Amino acid sequence: MRSPIFVALDTPDLEKAREIAGAVKNHVGGIKLGLEFFAANGQHGVREMASLGMPIFLDLKLHDIPNTVAKAVQALRPIEPAVLTVHAAGGRAMMEDAKAAASIDTKVVAGTVLTSLDETDLHDTVIGGDAHEQVLRLSELARSAGLDGVVCSGREVKAAKKAWPDGFFVVPGVRPSNGKKSDQKRIVTPADALHDGASIIVIGRPITQAGEPDTAARAIEATL
Ligand code: C5P
């Protein structure tokens, strides 16, 4: 079975992304490319990375009116990412239209509450309130809008999975027990995330900024 680890290659540098992907390829199940990479390299860059033979998770967290998001998803169809993100806060119609516009082979998943936000941040934004409740509410909205799953932190995945047993759960904000938090706040270990119901886990800096990314990826894989 493929590893549940998707390595987040958060760099605008295509060569660097290619180099790290090549180094960790035997210890991860796929590659996550985000805004930084896409802004610099576009669909051409995504195709280059896909040619390495690993599934691509395109994390663009699309959030706009339904028409705009649907057209953007349609424009991405030719690259057929395995996973594509939109923002649950965009609402039901936006998610329905995004799913309808995506390729049948693309899982469309909704971001809920960023793992870099804690209760204070939520209080300071228009969202307000409790992360746990927010995640469950947005997850239910994503499910009823026909999406494949959601992105949530490891702290909420157990409850979200219980409410949506066949949902696809993406958990970022994952850190080995001795790992640096950086800007992440609601973190869990890779093993705990999987134990609690993550379908895949996203790990960036603990792998990409290690002296030897392949050794770091192998060490994390060994804890699963
Ligand atoms: O380096 P690190 O492991 O913190 O990277 C996490 C990755 O997951 C980043 O690419 C970030 O954009 C993404 N992500 C996240 N929290 C979310 C959704 C996505 O950290 N809620």
Boltz pocket constraint, residues with backbone or C-beta under 6 A from the ligand:
constraints:
  - pocket:
      binder: B
      contacts: [[A, 8], [A, 10], [A, 34], [A, 59], [A, 111], [A, 112], [A, 113], [A, 114], [A, 115], [A, 116], [A, 151], [A, 152], [A, 172], [A, 173], [A, 174], [A, 181], [A, 182], [A, 184], [A, 202], [A, 203], [A, 204], [A, 205], [A, 206]]
      max_distance: 6.0
